[in-house]
Amino acid sequence: MVKPALKSLFYALLIIFICVNTSIAQIKTPSPTSDTLPIVHLTVTQLPDMNMPRAGHSMVVINNELTVFGGHTTGFIPTDSAEYLKDGKWHLMKMVYCHDDGFAVKLKSGDILLGGGHEKHLGIGQTFVVEKYLPDRHEFQGFGCLDTKRTLANALQLPNGKVVISGNWYHDDAIEIFDGSKTFEFVKNVSQHRSAPYILTTEKDNAAIISLNDNYGKQHDEIIIDQLKGEPIKTEPIVTQTCVMPDDFFVGNEKDNRYISLLPILNSHRQPALAKIEGQQISLINTDQQIPHIYKGDSITYFDFLVDRQVGMAYLIGADTIRRWYLAAVDYNEALKTPKPAHITLYQTDPMPDLPNIYTQFCILNGNIVASGGLMEDNYHPSEKVFMFNINEPKHKRMQVWSVWSIILACIGAIVCFTIFCILLRKLRQRNTKPQLRLNTQLNNENVEVETNRKEVLTDDKIHENLETIFERLCTIMKNEKLYLEHDLKFSQVAVRMKISQRNISEAIKYKGFNSFNAFVNHYRIEKAKKMLAEKADIKLTKVYLEAGFANETSFFRTFKKTTGMTPREWQNISS
C-alpha cells in the first residue's frame, strides 16, 4: 500500500512543481503594497536645458519636435517666449502674447491653439488673448478674443471640428466654443465652477467636463459633470485628480462611433484607479492588481496622467518622499475589448532631487515620457531642466530583471517541494499514520489562510486608525503650543517634537484632506488672522500677518485670498 501511495505523491508534487514554475514564468505580481512587489527599474536621460526656467507652461510634441509655450520664469514673471528642441538644441521663439497657466490644444489642421493665462506678474488676473502656433513655419499669429477671460482653463477639439473651452481661476467659469476659424462664442453657464478641468469627448458634437477643484482651488463637496449638450450629471462618489494642463485622453474609435475616454480617479478607499467614460456612463477599468500607492512603506503620490494611444498604454506619474519617480503603466487595450483585466507594470527611477514635482509638464515622445520645467522651491524659482523617462527600451533589457527573479524563485520552489516530499515520505512510513492527517493538514492550512486574510484587513483598518491618531496629536500640539505663530516653523521641527517621521505626518495630513504641511499650518494662521480682523476694525494688516505667523505680506495676501476668495479688507467689511 505504501508504494502506490508514494507513486501518487510523487506525481502530485511533480504537478505542483510544474505549476509553480509556470506561474513564476508568467510573473504574477503580488499585492502592490507588498515589500516584495517586483518593479522595473527605469533609466532617465537628461536632455538639454531650456533657454529659460519655466513653470505654468504648456508642452506638446508636434512634427516630432518637443515644444514648450509661455509660462512664467524666475521672479514669477510671465514670458511671451516659446522654444522647440531640434538637433540637440532649444530654439527660442517669440509669441504674440504671454500664456502663464494658459491652455494649449492640438487642432486637426496641425496648428496649436493657445489661449488665456495670467494678466500680471505673480499669477494675478486672467486674459482674453488667443493665438495660433504654425509649426511648419515656427510662427505665431494673434487673432480673436475669448468670450470669457480665463486662466487654468482647458480645451478640446471635437470630431466635428469645434473646440470646447472651460475652466477658470479666481473668476467665474463658463463653457464656450471656438468655431475653428475666428469666433469664440458663449454656450452656457456651468453647474459648478472648475479649475483645470478634464474635457472628454462623449459624442461627435458633445463633451463632458469634470474637475476635482473649483475656481478657487477648493475641492467640490460633490462631483457634477457638465455636458456641452444636455443636462448636468451627478456621479457616484467618484473623485478625480486635478488635470494640471490640457491633454486628450480619447481612446475610442470615431469611425465606429465609440467615444471612450480614460480618467484617473481615487476610488472609495482613496486609492488610485483608472476609469473610462463612454457616453454618459462611468465605470472602473478592471486591472489585474491595484495601482500601487505604497512601496516598501513609502507612499507614492500621483500627480499627472498621460495616454499613449499608439501602444495602448496609460501612465499615472508620481513620486515618493525621497524623490524616486514612479510610472504605473496600465495596458488598457485588452480591458476595453474583452473582460480580461488590464495588466499593470510599475516602473521606478533612482532618487532624482533635480526634477521638480510641482507644475512639471509631461508629454510622450517616441514612446518615452518627457518632463520639463516646474517649481524647485516656489513660483519664484522654476526649473529649466528637461528629463526623459526611457520606457521604450528593448524588451530584453527589462526582462533581465524578471529572469533573475525567475531563477531565484524556481530554486526556492524546488527546495520547498523536495522538503515536503521528504517529510511526507517519512510520515507515510510510520505505521501509526492516519488518513485523517491529510484532511487536518488541509483544514489547518485553510484556517491559516483565512486568518492571514483577516490580519491583512485588520492591518488596513489599523493604518487608518493610526493616521487619525497622528492627525489628532498634530492638531493638539498645534493648538496648545501655537506653533503656527512661528513664521519660520519647519516641518522637521514638528516631527521631532511629536517623535514621528515626516512621512507619517504627511500621510496623516493628506488623509484628512490637506495638500501639504504648509496648507495645514496656514489653515490655523488664516483663522487667527480672521479673529484679529473681526475684533478690531482699524487694525493694521502688517500687525495681522506678523502676529498670525506669516513671514511676509505677499504670502499672507495670496493665502488669505486663496482660502476665502477675498482680500483681508474685503472679508473684514463683509464680516463686520
VOMIDREN-579719 format. One record per residue (C-alpha): residue number from 1; x, y, z; residue in three letters. Coordinates in steps of 0.001 Angstrom, whole numbers, padded with zeros to 6 digits. Example, Ala and Ser with C-alpha at 12.3 -4.5 7.8 and 13.67 -1.06 7.14 Angstrom:
<atoms>
- 1,012300,-004500,007800,ALA
- 2,013670,-001060,007140,SER
</atoms>
This chain:
<atoms>
- 1,000000,000000,000000,MET
- 2,002913,002315,000658,VAL
- 3,004439,002120,-002834,LYS
- 4,001263,003143,-004729,PRO
- 5,000799,005985,-002234,ALA
- 6,004378,007165,-002751,LEU
- 7,003939,006977,-006503,LYS
- 8,000775,009128,-006336,SER
- 9,002506,011544,-004004,LEU
- 10,005482,011858,-006371,PHE
- 11,003239,012706,-009355,TYR
- 12,001228,015182,-007267,ALA
- 13,004392,017031,-006202,LEU
- 14,005666,016979,-009783,LEU
- 15,002457,018665,-010968,ILE
- 16,002739,021252,-008172,ILE
- 17,006360,021990,-009122,PHE
- 18,005419,022492,-012798,ILE
- 19,002529,024808,-011859,CYS
- 20,004747,026851,-009537,VAL
- 21,007384,027366,-012201,ASN
- 22,004765,028197,-014830,THR
- 23,003365,030874,-012533,SER
- 24,006873,032216,-011941,ILE
- 25,007479,032460,-015677,ALA
- 26,004299,034478,-016074,GLN
- 27,005446,036780,-013239,ILE
- 28,002188,037056,-011374,LYS
- 29,002864,040105,-009218,THR
- 30,001802,040195,-005562,PRO
- 31,-000117,042878,-003719,SER
- 32,001043,046374,-004799,PRO
- 33,001599,047441,-001200,THR
- 34,003861,044482,-000519,SER
- 35,007567,044968,000123,ASP
- 36,008178,042153,-002363,THR
- 37,006412,043822,-005274,LEU
- 38,008668,043364,-008323,PRO
- 39,009133,046529,-010337,ILE
- 40,011040,047529,-013454,VAL
- 41,013971,049864,-012937,HIS
- 42,013559,052918,-015166,LEU
- 43,016541,054803,-016527,THR
- 44,016309,058568,-017009,VAL
- 45,018221,060683,-019522,THR
- 46,018763,064407,-019026,GLN
- 47,018048,066335,-022217,LEU
- 48,019497,069808,-022970,PRO
- 49,018270,072547,-020599,ASP
- 50,015683,075002,-021893,MET
- 51,016879,078536,-022580,ASN
- 52,014982,079814,-019556,MET
- 53,013397,078340,-016408,PRO
- 54,009650,077773,-016760,ARG
- 55,006572,076802,-014774,ALA
- 56,002913,077188,-015711,GLY
- 57,003908,076483,-019323,HIS
- 58,002414,074097,-021889,SER
- 59,004304,071350,-023699,MET
- 60,003402,069367,-026830,VAL
- 61,005118,067184,-029417,VAL
- 62,004358,068205,-032994,ILE
- 63,006251,067197,-036133,ASN
- 64,008385,065131,-033738,ASN
- 65,009600,068367,-032118,GLU
- 66,009329,068881,-028377,LEU
- 67,007827,072390,-027986,THR
- 68,007083,074485,-024881,VAL
- 69,004924,077617,-024721,PHE
- 70,004865,080511,-022250,GLY
- 71,004542,080045,-018504,GLY
- 72,006433,082203,-016029,HIS
- 73,010148,082400,-015351,THR
- 74,012412,083451,-012469,THR
- 75,010772,086095,-010272,GLY
- 76,007244,084828,-011082,PHE
- 77,007265,086925,-014288,ILE
- 78,005182,085745,-017299,PRO
- 79,007131,085189,-020513,THR
- 80,005951,085635,-024099,ASP
- 81,008564,083179,-025365,SER
- 82,008352,079628,-026661,ALA
- 83,011061,077182,-027703,GLU
- 84,011424,073902,-029572,TYR
- 85,014078,071174,-029352,LEU
- 86,015831,070309,-032602,LYS
- 87,019281,068915,-033372,ASP
- 88,020105,068727,-029665,GLY
- 89,019394,072411,-029030,LYS
- 90,016471,074529,-027850,TRP
- 91,015488,077295,-030277,HIS
- 92,013759,080378,-028849,LEU
- 93,010631,081875,-030457,MET
- 94,008614,084966,-029591,LYS
- 95,004865,084546,-029118,MET
- 96,002322,087311,-029641,VAL
- 97,001060,087128,-026026,TYR
- 98,002015,085697,-022649,CYS
- 99,000267,082491,-021594,HIS
- 100,001132,081746,-017955,ASP
- 101,-001230,078913,-016922,ASP
- 102,-002892,079209,-020315,GLY
- 103,-004241,076340,-022413,PHE
- 104,-002767,074655,-025485,ALA
- 105,-004676,072259,-027728,VAL
- 106,-003692,070464,-030925,LYS
- 107,-006022,071207,-033835,LEU
- 108,-006801,068779,-036647,LYS
- 109,-005153,071250,-039013,SER
- 110,-001821,070570,-037301,GLY
- 111,-001701,074006,-035652,ASP
- 112,-001691,074639,-031892,ILE
- 113,-004359,076864,-030337,LEU
- 114,-003069,078873,-027360,LEU
- 115,-005245,080999,-025088,GLY
- 116,-005743,082672,-021722,GLY
- 117,-003305,082957,-018836,GLY
- 118,-002486,085368,-016027,HIS
- 119,-002666,089072,-016843,GLU
- 120,000091,090228,-014465,LYS
- 121,003148,089091,-012572,HIS
- 122,002756,086827,-009517,LEU
- 123,-000063,084829,-011098,GLY
- 124,-002619,087618,-010885,ILE
- 125,-005631,088050,-013164,GLY
- 126,-006868,086435,-016363,GLN
- 127,-006735,087328,-020088,THR
- 128,-008856,087101,-023250,PHE
- 129,-005869,086651,-025592,VAL
- 130,-005719,083894,-028227,VAL
- 131,-003165,082939,-030861,GLU
- 132,-002147,080066,-033121,LYS
- 133,001230,078390,-033464,TYR
- 134,002103,077330,-037026,LEU
- 135,004689,074565,-036517,PRO
- 136,005742,074257,-040150,ASP
- 137,006936,077869,-040090,ARG
- 138,007628,078202,-036341,HIS
- 139,005451,081316,-036305,GLU
- 140,002657,082700,-034128,PHE
- 141,-000468,084560,-035258,GLN
- 142,-002637,086516,-032850,GLY
- 143,-006354,086556,-033603,PHE
- 144,-009766,086707,-031997,GLY
- 145,-010727,087017,-028365,CYS
- 146,-012074,084584,-025781,LEU
- 147,-015664,085168,-024704,ASP
- 148,-014582,084875,-021051,THR
- 149,-011180,085924,-019720,LYS
- 150,-009512,082817,-018345,ARG
- 151,-006546,081158,-016722,THR
- 152,-006112,077469,-015758,LEU
- 153,-008658,076587,-018435,ALA
- 154,-008713,073520,-020657,ASN
- 155,-009712,072983,-024279,ALA
- 156,-010539,070041,-026560,LEU
- 157,-011350,069824,-030265,GLN
- 158,-014375,067643,-031001,LEU
- 159,-014692,065337,-034043,PRO
- 160,-016925,067988,-035686,ASN
- 161,-014023,070471,-035615,GLY
- 162,-015310,072774,-032869,LYS
- 163,-013203,073448,-029767,VAL
- 164,-014783,073294,-026289,VAL
- 165,-013223,075621,-023682,ILE
- 166,-013946,075676,-019946,SER
- 167,-012294,076270,-016564,GLY
- 168,-011021,079363,-014733,ASN
- 169,-009082,080606,-011697,TRP
- 170,-010360,083319,-009322,TYR
- 171,-013017,084269,-011880,HIS
- 172,-016402,082919,-012934,ASP
- 173,-016334,079899,-015223,ASP
- 174,-018490,079209,-018291,ALA
- 175,-018498,076971,-021362,ILE
- 176,-017627,078478,-024733,GLU
- 177,-016995,077210,-028246,ILE
- 178,-014359,078139,-030835,PHE
- 179,-015731,077570,-034353,ASP
- 180,-012322,076609,-035730,GLY
- 181,-011856,079878,-037583,SER
- 182,-012043,083090,-035544,LYS
- 183,-015186,083172,-033425,THR
- 184,-015393,082330,-029718,PHE
- 185,-018999,082053,-028545,GLU
- 186,-020611,081636,-025114,PHE
- 187,-022609,078392,-024836,VAL
- 188,-023880,078256,-021234,LYS
- 189,-023002,078694,-017599,ASN
- 190,-021561,075786,-015632,VAL
- 191,-023325,073943,-012813,SER
- 192,-020169,074226,-010678,GLN
- 193,-017115,076379,-011275,HIS
- 194,-013892,074486,-012064,ARG
- 195,-010164,074980,-012475,SER
- 196,-008077,072875,-014909,ALA
- 197,-010955,070533,-015774,PRO
- 198,-010877,067390,-017869,TYR
- 199,-012840,067847,-021110,ILE
- 200,-013700,064476,-022640,LEU
- 201,-015395,063597,-025943,THR
- 202,-018698,061741,-025431,THR
- 203,-020259,062177,-028900,GLU
- 204,-019316,063693,-032248,LYS
- 205,-020671,067049,-031085,ASP
- 206,-020722,066653,-027297,ASN
- 207,-018274,066653,-024397,ALA
- 208,-018193,066009,-020640,ALA
- 209,-016474,068481,-018291,ILE
- 210,-015316,067342,-014855,ILE
- 211,-012867,068515,-012174,SER
- 212,-011983,067868,-008551,LEU
- 213,-011435,071557,-007676,ASN
- 214,-013444,074738,-008038,ASP
- 215,-012133,078027,-009438,ASN
- 216,-010502,078851,-006078,TYR
- 217,-008715,075523,-005742,GLY
- 218,-011143,074073,-003179,LYS
- 219,-012409,070520,-003565,GLN
- 220,-016053,070131,-004552,HIS
- 221,-018337,068539,-001988,ASP
- 222,-019897,066535,-004816,GLU
- 223,-018752,065942,-008379,ILE
- 224,-021071,067107,-011163,ILE
- 225,-020355,066506,-014849,ILE
- 226,-021416,069315,-017178,ASP
- 227,-022199,068486,-020779,GLN
- 228,-021840,070715,-023796,LEU
- 229,-025270,069436,-024818,LYS
- 230,-027633,068049,-022210,GLY
- 231,-028270,068328,-018507,GLU
- 232,-025580,068029,-015813,PRO
- 233,-024898,064543,-014433,ILE
- 234,-024315,063831,-010745,LYS
- 235,-021889,060958,-010363,THR
- 236,-021396,058328,-007725,GLU
- 237,-018800,059356,-005093,PRO
- 238,-016032,059395,-007703,ILE
- 239,-013103,061722,-007005,VAL
- 240,-010950,062837,-009918,THR
- 241,-007396,064049,-009744,GLN
- 242,-006663,067549,-010993,THR
- 243,-005711,067964,-014657,CYS
- 244,-002865,070477,-014371,VAL
- 245,-002560,071035,-018125,MET
- 246,-004708,070009,-021108,PRO
- 247,-004431,066665,-022835,ASP
- 248,-006673,064410,-024893,ASP
- 249,-007483,061088,-023240,PHE
- 250,-009727,059791,-026027,PHE
- 251,-009138,056069,-026662,VAL
- 252,-012260,055187,-028654,GLY
- 253,-012881,054913,-032388,ASN
- 254,-014650,057745,-034196,GLU
- 255,-015369,055576,-037262,LYS
- 256,-017292,053087,-035098,ASP
- 257,-018953,055910,-033125,ASN
- 258,-017337,054627,-029933,ARG
- 259,-016430,057651,-027844,TYR
- 260,-014387,056408,-024896,ILE
- 261,-012037,058419,-022702,SER
- 262,-009884,057409,-019745,LEU
- 263,-009855,059257,-016442,LEU
- 264,-007601,058828,-013375,PRO
- 265,-009625,058692,-010154,ILE
- 266,-009373,057961,-006469,LEU
- 267,-011707,055100,-005567,ASN
- 268,-013902,054838,-002467,SER
- 269,-010821,053838,-000447,HIS
- 270,-008986,056938,-001752,ARG
- 271,-006611,054735,-003711,GLN
- 272,-005585,055484,-007312,PRO
- 273,-007585,053761,-010031,ALA
- 274,-008493,054183,-013699,LEU
- 275,-011991,054757,-015057,ALA
- 276,-013480,055006,-018519,LYS
- 277,-016215,057372,-019665,ILE
- 278,-018309,056096,-022568,GLU
- 279,-021213,058343,-023423,GLY
- 280,-022786,059158,-020058,GLN
- 281,-021534,056012,-018332,GLN
- 282,-018566,055948,-015930,ILE
- 283,-017038,052622,-014917,SER
- 284,-013788,051376,-013419,LEU
- 285,-011192,049699,-015630,ILE
- 286,-010687,046181,-014298,ASN
- 287,-006978,045622,-013549,THR
- 288,-005049,042509,-012563,ASP
- 289,-003891,044294,-009414,GLN
- 290,-004449,047524,-007541,GLN
- 291,-002457,050513,-008777,ILE
- 292,000378,050739,-006214,PRO
- 293,000175,053658,-003783,HIS
- 294,002683,052380,-001216,ILE
- 295,006033,050736,-001899,TYR
- 296,008214,049396,000927,LYS
- 297,006441,051617,003456,GLY
- 298,006815,054801,001401,ASP
- 299,003693,056421,-000059,SER
- 300,003511,057224,-003768,ILE
- 301,001737,060447,-004745,THR
- 302,000438,060555,-008329,TYR
- 303,000002,063995,-009890,PHE
- 304,-000161,063573,-013666,ASP
- 305,-001657,061278,-016265,PHE
- 306,-000815,060506,-019907,LEU
- 307,-002223,058199,-022571,VAL
- 308,-000122,056744,-025405,ASP
- 309,-002744,055652,-027921,ARG
- 310,-000166,054209,-030313,GLN
- 311,000756,051421,-027888,VAL
- 312,-002449,051335,-025825,GLY
- 313,-000848,052351,-022530,MET
- 314,-002000,054780,-019846,ALA
- 315,000544,056173,-017379,TYR
- 316,-000024,057549,-013882,LEU
- 317,003041,059592,-012943,ILE
- 318,004088,060075,-009328,GLY
- 319,006913,060244,-006810,ALA
- 320,007652,059244,-003217,ASP
- 321,009142,061238,-000339,THR
- 322,012763,060629,-001376,ILE
- 323,012027,061783,-004951,ARG
- 324,012043,058404,-006640,ARG
- 325,009692,058636,-009602,TRP
- 326,007098,056012,-010479,TYR
- 327,005143,055216,-013636,LEU
- 328,002130,052970,-013146,ALA
- 329,001608,051700,-016711,ALA
- 330,-001860,050289,-017445,VAL
- 331,-002225,048199,-020622,ASP
- 332,-005837,049199,-021260,TYR
- 333,-006321,047784,-024792,ASN
- 334,-007445,044285,-023786,GLU
- 335,-009648,045623,-020980,ALA
- 336,-011620,047732,-023484,LEU
- 337,-012133,044861,-025918,LYS
- 338,-012561,041850,-023621,THR
- 339,-013422,041036,-019971,PRO
- 340,-009723,040350,-019426,LYS
- 341,-008261,042693,-016748,PRO
- 342,-005690,045278,-017742,ALA
- 343,-002121,044419,-016773,HIS
- 344,-000202,046914,-014617,ILE
- 345,003559,047404,-014738,THR
- 346,005251,049606,-012150,LEU
- 347,008399,051482,-013156,TYR
- 348,010716,053130,-010627,GLN
- 349,013680,055500,-011006,THR
- 350,016567,056176,-008673,ASP
- 351,016096,059302,-006457,PRO
- 352,016050,062442,-008645,MET
- 353,016359,065582,-006479,PRO
- 354,016873,067803,-009567,ASP
- 355,013470,067005,-011091,LEU
- 356,010642,069181,-009690,PRO
- 357,007288,067566,-008912,ASN
- 358,005171,070737,-008921,ILE
- 359,003937,072294,-012172,TYR
- 360,006227,069972,-014134,THR
- 361,004870,069358,-017641,GLN
- 362,004829,065879,-019191,PHE
- 363,004275,064539,-022704,CYS
- 364,005065,061437,-024765,ILE
- 365,007868,061494,-027352,LEU
- 366,008534,058342,-029405,ASN
- 367,007087,056102,-026695,GLY
- 368,009072,057731,-023877,ASN
- 369,007866,060285,-021321,ILE
- 370,009464,063735,-021208,VAL
- 371,009303,066076,-018181,ALA
- 372,010148,069775,-018419,SER
- 373,010352,072733,-016043,GLY
- 374,008342,073018,-012842,GLY
- 375,008942,074533,-009422,LEU
- 376,012037,073745,-007358,MET
- 377,011023,075723,-004250,GLU
- 378,008248,078186,-005090,ASP
- 379,006823,080131,-008029,ASN
- 380,009817,082467,-007959,TYR
- 381,012303,079678,-008713,HIS
- 382,011193,077493,-011653,PRO
- 383,013481,074976,-013332,SER
- 384,014963,074836,-016836,GLU
- 385,015703,071089,-016617,LYS
- 386,014323,068529,-019087,VAL
- 387,014373,064762,-018487,PHE
- 388,013304,061699,-020471,MET
- 389,011963,058527,-018835,PHE
- 390,013213,055724,-021088,ASN
- 391,010203,053413,-021270,ILE
- 392,010717,052452,-024903,ASN
- 393,013827,050325,-024330,GLU
- 394,014493,046905,-025921,PRO
- 395,012373,044317,-024123,LYS
- 396,015295,042075,-023218,HIS
- 397,016724,044809,-021004,LYS
- 398,013547,044976,-018987,ARG
- 399,013097,041213,-018859,MET
- 400,016528,040721,-017300,GLN
- 401,015040,041874,-014001,VAL
- 402,012357,039191,-014177,TRP
- 403,014738,036420,-015300,SER
- 404,016800,036801,-012119,VAL
- 405,013652,036539,-010010,TRP
- 406,012569,033502,-012041,SER
- 407,015808,031654,-011266,ILE
- 408,015695,032525,-007555,ILE
- 409,012018,031610,-007130,LEU
- 410,012416,028420,-009184,ALA
- 411,015234,027279,-006875,CYS
- 412,013167,028087,-003778,ILE
- 413,010200,026207,-005267,GLY
- 414,012334,023146,-005967,ALA
- 415,013778,023143,-002434,ILE
- 416,010319,023519,-000866,VAL
- 417,008849,020704,-002973,CYS
- 418,011758,018380,-002160,PHE
- 419,011474,019158,001556,THR
- 420,007723,018461,001532,ILE
- 421,008335,015212,-000320,PHE
- 422,010879,014018,002284,CYS
- 423,008645,014940,005214,ILE
- 424,005583,013212,003772,LEU
- 425,007662,010167,002827,LEU
- 426,008771,009795,006429,ARG
- 427,005205,010205,007658,LYS
- 428,003898,007533,005294,LEU
- 429,006453,005043,006584,ARG
- 430,005208,005382,010108,GLN
- 431,002729,002642,010980,ARG
- 432,000524,004902,013042,ASN
- 433,-000084,007360,010194,THR
- 434,-003772,008008,009789,LYS
- 435,-005535,009160,006589,PRO
- 436,-007224,011836,008650,GLN
- 437,-003853,013622,008951,LEU
- 438,-004018,014981,005407,ARG
- 439,-007516,016292,005937,LEU
- 440,-006485,018016,009173,ASN
- 441,-003430,019495,007490,THR
- 442,-005585,020843,004672,GLN
- 443,-008102,022330,007101,LEU
- 444,-005291,023897,009149,ASN
- 445,-003802,025444,006032,ASN
- 446,-007194,026869,005076,GLU
- 447,-007597,028290,008574,ASN
- 448,-004158,029871,008381,VAL
- 449,-005072,031435,005026,GLU
- 450,-008333,032816,006439,VAL
- 451,-006520,034202,009497,GLU
- 452,-003894,035772,007224,THR
- 453,-006595,037476,005171,ASN
- 454,-008219,038747,008344,ARG
- 455,-004917,040151,009542,LYS
- 456,-004432,041944,006199,GLU
- 457,-007843,043582,006532,VAL
- 458,-007167,044480,010127,LEU
- 459,-003813,045940,009059,THR
- 460,-005565,048260,006572,ASP
- 461,-008008,049343,009290,ASP
- 462,-005119,049878,011692,LYS
- 463,-003409,052146,009160,ILE
- 464,-006472,054435,009066,HIS
- 465,-006669,054432,012883,GLU
- 466,-003003,055377,013118,ASN
- 467,-003454,058230,010644,LEU
- 468,-006408,059553,012669,GLU
- 469,-004346,059357,015875,THR
- 470,-001358,061126,014319,ILE
- 471,-003585,063893,012974,PHE
- 472,-005282,064369,016358,GLU
- 473,-001865,064644,018070,ARG
- 474,-000739,067129,015414,LEU
- 475,-003840,069293,015940,CYS
- 476,-003396,069160,019708,THR
- 477,000231,070273,019655,ILE
- 478,-000559,072936,017060,MET
- 479,-003349,074403,019220,LYS
- 480,-001756,074047,022655,ASN
- 481,001729,075266,021727,GLU
- 482,000507,077644,018973,LYS
- 483,003312,076511,016689,LEU
- 484,001601,078125,013703,TYR
- 485,002539,081562,015082,LEU
- 486,006205,080817,014326,GLU
- 487,006764,082279,010852,HIS
- 488,009878,080127,010327,ASP
- 489,008246,076904,011518,LEU
- 490,009849,073847,009917,LYS
- 491,008150,070553,009216,PHE
- 492,011187,068771,010652,SER
- 493,010819,070659,013974,GLN
- 494,007242,069469,014394,VAL
- 495,008242,065896,013547,ALA
- 496,010948,065978,016222,VAL
- 497,008523,067311,018846,ARG
- 498,005972,064627,018015,MET
- 499,008655,061923,017686,LYS
- 500,007000,060783,014457,ILE
- 501,008564,060681,010980,SER
- 502,007736,063443,008497,GLN
- 503,006464,060807,006076,ARG
- 504,003843,059510,008534,ASN
- 505,002741,063028,009473,ILE
- 506,002481,063937,005783,SER
- 507,000315,060865,005105,GLU
- 508,-001984,061807,008012,ALA
- 509,-002314,065389,006734,ILE
- 510,-003174,064227,003212,LYS
- 511,-005568,061615,004622,TYR
- 512,-007514,064463,006272,LYS
- 513,-007755,066471,003050,GLY
- 514,-004832,068923,003230,PHE
- 515,-002462,069084,000258,ASN
- 516,000669,069702,002330,SER
- 517,002077,070574,005748,PHE
- 518,002177,074267,004781,ASN
- 519,-001508,074189,003793,ALA
- 520,-002341,072637,007178,PHE
- 521,-000373,075282,009127,VAL
- 522,-001766,078140,007020,ASN
- 523,-005279,076984,007931,HIS
- 524,-004546,077907,011569,TYR
- 525,-002835,081140,010569,ARG
- 526,-005800,082285,008473,ILE
- 527,-008212,081533,011332,GLU
- 528,-006007,083604,013639,LYS
- 529,-005964,086456,011103,ALA
- 530,-009750,086321,010739,LYS
- 531,-010166,086585,014501,LYS
- 532,-007892,089647,014671,MET
- 533,-009675,091342,011763,LEU
- 534,-013089,090672,013316,ALA
- 535,-012082,092010,016748,GLU
- 536,-010578,095333,015633,LYS
- 537,-011776,097203,012532,ALA
- 538,-008813,099604,012219,ASP
- 539,-006082,097054,012868,ILE
- 540,-003063,097328,010579,LYS
- 541,-002577,094439,008182,LEU
- 542,001142,094377,008990,THR
- 543,000297,093582,012594,LYS
- 544,-002194,090922,011471,VAL
- 545,000104,088917,009231,TYR
- 546,003078,089128,011596,LEU
- 547,001123,088040,014679,GLU
- 548,-000713,085337,012691,ALA
- 549,002584,083678,011793,GLY
- 550,003100,084706,008160,PHE
- 551,006651,085562,007085,ALA
- 552,005697,088344,004651,ASN
- 553,002754,090327,003330,GLU
- 554,002731,088671,-000114,THR
- 555,002372,085194,001365,SER
- 556,-000386,086434,003687,PHE
- 557,-002431,088080,000897,PHE
- 558,-002134,085139,-001509,ARG
- 559,-003033,082539,001133,THR
- 560,-005918,084609,002505,PHE
- 561,-007436,085157,-000932,LYS
- 562,-006939,081539,-001944,LYS
- 563,-008699,080379,001239,THR
- 564,-011578,082879,001396,THR
- 565,-011830,084185,-002165,GLY
- 566,-011428,087744,-000846,MET
- 567,-008721,090138,000300,THR
- 568,-008394,090644,004076,PRO
- 569,-010178,094033,003970,ARG
- 570,-012972,092687,001774,GLU
- 571,-013511,089842,004216,TRP
- 572,-013403,092267,007164,GLN
- 573,-016046,094537,005596,ASN
- 574,-018387,091627,004929,ILE
- 575,-017868,090087,008371,SER
- 576,-018329,093309,010352,SER
</atoms>
